Amino acid sequence: MDKRDYYEVLGVARGAGPEEIRRAYRRGALKYHPDNYKGDKSEAEQKFKELAEAYEVLSDHEKRARYDRFGHEGLRGAGVHDFSSMGLGDIFSIFEDVFGGMGFGGAAASDRGLDLETQVELTLVQVATGVDHTLEFERMDYCDACAGSGAKAGSQPIRCADCGGYGKVQQQVPGFFGVSVRVIDCPACRGRGQIVKDRCPACRGSGRARKKRVLSVHIPPGVHDGQVVRARGEGEPAPSGTSRGDLHVYVRVLPHPLLARRGDDLLCQVPVSFAQAALGARVAVPTLTGMEEIDVPAGVQNGTVLQMKGRGLPDTRTGWRGSQFVQIAVEVPRKLSQAQRELLKAFAAEEEKPEVQSERKSFLQKLIDYFASEKPKKQ
């Protein structure tokens, strides 16, 4: 989800004017259009879409101001299109004024509405339970003054004479084996089948106006960072008005101060004292539902991992919950009181008794035997 700086993408300075930004986008789009690019076509398409996203933000005064002040985070809910899901024809139709109606091999507008993207931030607690998140964003929608027709009040769009209202025309293309015929969107009406003579003054004949939209989206439990939740039909309307695009909601999971996520499992570290580790104890452990006590067995070693089944996150498909793993960290006190020193000295003296040292001597004897078996190598 990391994105490059938009000024760097277009290759312009932060103080660049609108015309300079426009020229930079046009120059880059022509360079990386797959029909022109000589290298990897998939790489070219990715760069093409990156350029389009940068241009959409920097060519809009309000979006650019938000980006300059807050960076990519400031564009949440600003109605930025999801170019990653678009075809090249959709992108050219958005910025048609930049290219002066150049076709670029079937780059006419699609009959499907355009997708939008936004982002939500969730805590691990919200991920565990799922949440209904209220989103506020902007999108191009039907103009209220003309109900999306683009025609001035009291008038109606007329049928396109070039395509007879079908929105499609035939085009002859010369080839090696002769002339072939293909069907393309009508260039006169841009595939709409209608032409507006008397334009609506509110939307200048486009039939669209920018509007704010408030929407509640359900984020299911168990989602991962970077996952996309799709709200169908919440994008922008198609040129024909027959369908809408989707809203892609990218999920960002905020880090938890005490718990780390590994898939559907959770990890945490709990400190215990030397006495608790030696004698065993019940210690409080942070979980997503609050503090819980677990049994630490006597003689537990530093780094030992204990498992709490069913305390992890749910799987998005099955709903089965992972585990929470608790790593024990045995703390050695940095400062001791006089009484503690005397007790530890007595404990150390007790450790030196033969019956207590049996395990330690066994390990030391193994070391001695190992090094004794190693013969010096001849020079």
Buried (B, 14 or more C-beta within 10 A) or exposed (E): EEEEEBBEBBEBEEEBEEEBBBBBBBEBBBEBBBEEBEEEEEEBBBBBBBBBBBBBBBBBEEBBEBBBEEEBEBBBBBBBBBBEBBEBBBBBBBBBEBBEEEBBBBBBBBBBBBBBBBBBEBEBEBBBEBBEBEBEBBBBBBBEBBEBBBBBEEBEBBEBEBBEBBBBBEEEEEEEEEEEEEEBBBBBBBBBBBBBEBBBEBBEBBBBBEBEBEBEBEBBBBBEBEBBBBBEEBBBBBBBBEEBBBBBBBBBBEEBEEBEBEEBBBBBBBEBBBEBBBEBBEBEBBBBEEEBEBEBEEEBEEEBEBEBEEBBBBBBEEEEBBBBBBEBEBEEEEEEEEEEEEEEEEEEEEEEEEEEEEEEEEEEEEEEEEEEEEEEEEE
